[in-house]
Amino acid sequence: MVKISLVVTKRYKKSVSTSTPAILSLSLLLGLVISYVLIWFFTKLDPASFFSTFYSTLASYAGLLEPLLFLSLLGTAISVAFYGSFWNVGAEGQYVLGMLGAIYLVMFSPASSMLLGSDGTTAGVAKLLAVALGGFLGSLWSLLPGVLKAYTKIGEVPVMLLMNYIAYSISDYLTAGPWKGRYTYGYIRTDLIPESSKLTVIPGFEILRYEVVAAVAIVFIGAYLLIERTWLGLEIKVLGSNPVALRSSGRDEKKTIVLVSAISGFIAGLAGALRLLGYDYRLAYNIGDGKTGFYGYTAILVAWLSFRDLKLVLPSALIVSALSSFGYRMQMSLKGLLPPGVSAFAFSQIFIGVTLAVYTVIRITKEYSVKLVVAR
Amino acid sequence: MVKFRAVYALVVAAAVVAGLVGFFAGSTQVARPGPPVTVTVVRTVTTPIPISIPEKVRAAWIYVGPIGDLGWSYMHDLGRRVVENLFKQWLETTYYESVREAELLSRIDELVRAGYTVIFTTSFDFMDKTYEASLKYPNVLFFHCSGYKRWDNMGTYFADLYQIYYLNGLMAGALTKSGKIGYVAAFTIPEVIRHINAFAIGAREVGEQLGKSVEVYVVEIGAWFAPDKAVDAARYLVDVFGVDVIAFTEDSSAIVEFAQELHRKGKAVYVFGHYAPMYEYGPDAVVSGQLVRWEVIYADILVKIRSGVLNAANLRHVDYWYLLNTGAVELGAHVFENGTVMMVNPKYVPELKNVVVRDKLTGERVSVYDLVMRRYEQMKSAPLLQSLQFSAITHELENTTYVGIGGREKRYLVSTIFDPFVGPLEGWCRYTGDKAFTEYCRKSDRVSIPTGLRLGHADLWNMDWFVSWVKYLGVR
């Protein structure tokens, strides 16, 4: 009788001393090579067009900026939570709540008519309030699972996944009901937000908005200072690595969980508000049908790639944006190599998937030794 | 260490201040009236765009959905495949699928950079962003499907199915036992309202004569592609309202498969295929359906570009509105291998031939099958109409049945001799007041089309009212 077992042990002496940036680069490289082999298997695509497409994706950086900014914001939100082992898979819902807050303030609140007159100064105030309200609603949405985790030990992951759908439903309810627009040509959506409440396009970069760039800078630096330079940041880190130590040092573990959930949700809500004011300009029915771009979920990948290292959020967001944009561009190269009517879209998702898989394997083998033991 | 901290703090402080300044600078850069100041105006001199007849044409399509599904995007891509192979000597094509509105401009940027000079965007949602792109790239020709915004280098096009829905309705009126007919609508936008009404008008034209009190129940699902919701709505219509015929606007074969399943269980619910050939998904349940041939429009546009007729300076009035007479739409739910169309499922031909009604145009007694074929021919044949359907300028002439020309002939047939949207018609407004799109519904919540009045292009395009025997059940 042969007994085969897989023995996984944590490496205590970090014998494999590769740094996270090195792992990232290695995953990207291996991911691309493996994806190419997979694609080649189906289409016999020549390597030159594969790698030149990847190069041109990076070269035409403008298309990457918009996902990069939002994935950075949401990635930061989730990363902060990861430091405290608060697994914020609810960023998608918090992002939607942020959109609701922003559109409420600029279209349906009493403040909107007061602030959005012809005067540009108060429009600035309205935008700031809209973003703040978005952040506030996002943090409320994250606070509930945070409080549940802290005080009742109910795991945050299932609660948050459910709450994402509830957020979609609230948005759909408002869009089809009280917020349904007049000038929508019969479609179920809100009207466009007032012109003066839209964020400002940076001349020469149609895809960028001043306010979004500023927000990314502020949020990123703020999160970095919070984690690395404050007591709360230290508590969050200890909560993530050794909650027992936090408790025995007399600190309130529950309070830390609640705070980290609120902060993470605030950033995600902020991102949603900026998205609405800067790009979407309205809500549409069936928001859960890809209208958010699923950025709240994609950002989990960003946070995972930059695991507990905020400095890596930006490069990780860049990698994820580049891979998804690359996937789009590959559709063009694959056209003609696939049977007519077969979607090239499926292939566009290969790169992210494979790169993440490689990354995960490398990380696991770095921290754990895996041995196959065959015994008789 | 202290020094490092100080520098660090300074850098951080500077970044935060810069960020805040940027935020407010951005927020407050809204055009507002200020005191008069001296401004040096740099006037952009618009140089005329050099027009030359292109030797090669590079065209790109941007789809809202995946091309693998049997619906809207699939049929657009079929059109692309036809022209790509037919014009391979001078045409090169590419496409993007499953593109979201928010990323449309990035995709267009990429296509323009890759050298594509003709871009088709095939979703109503793409209208505003396509318009923006047409201003940004004045040398690129844009064609937007289903919208109404045009520019020098941006035209619009649409192939409409309302006549086909009317023909489907005639068959529905003959086949229904209960008189209760269901319709699953993606959205109640004017296009879909027009289709529902045409279907309802056909159904009542036949059903009434057979002593049935025809009612059409509409459920809106709020999505173009949502197989689960579509089936859910269809089941609701069958179970709660007892409908035994279903037509729909949703880009999958889900409802057809649902009806086929009911047939297998011994419950006869008839269904009409939508957009793509769906007969194979429900050979027992599908009676007929609507088919589209975008290639008819794509071929016309591309030939006109290749021959220099259409260019980046003259698209402002180009607005294709192609109906049955052009071949861009077709009656049926199946295309045979040799390219011909099965108009009516052979299984239902005997039944439709057995039901006899009166043709309201001539008073003759004919079978429903013959009535369908008659109406088909009447709407298929209109030799002069296609020219009018090419341009926004001539759309208003499309409901001109005859033009007086004097002489021995006295008058000349311009449009189709039959159209379903001729008064008397009574209806109620889906949208009223300032939410309405037509004058009828801005003024009142009821619509009454006088006898003999034939609705024009604008009435059809903006249709915001249901005929009185349509019951709207809301969003589900």
Interface residues (C-beta under 8 A of the other chain):
Chain A: S60 A62 G63 E66 S118 D119 G120 T121 A123 G124 K127 L128 D172 A176 R182 Y185 G186 Y187 I188 S196 L199 T200 I202 E206 I207 R209 Y210 E211 V213 A214 A215 A217 I218 I221 G222 L225 Y279 D280 Y285 N286 D289 G290 K291 G293 S325 Y328 R329 Q331 M332 K335 P340 G341 V342 S343 A344 F345
Chain B: V12 A15 V16 A18 G19 L20 G22 F23 F24 A25 G26 S27 T28 Q29 V30 A31 R32 P33 P66 I67 G68 Y74 D77 L78 R81 T94 Y95 Y96 E97 S98 R100 A102 E103 L105 S106 R107 D109 E110 R113 A114 F124 K136 F187 T188 I189 P190 V192 I193 E220 G222 A223 A226 R430 Y431 D434 K435 F437 D464 V475
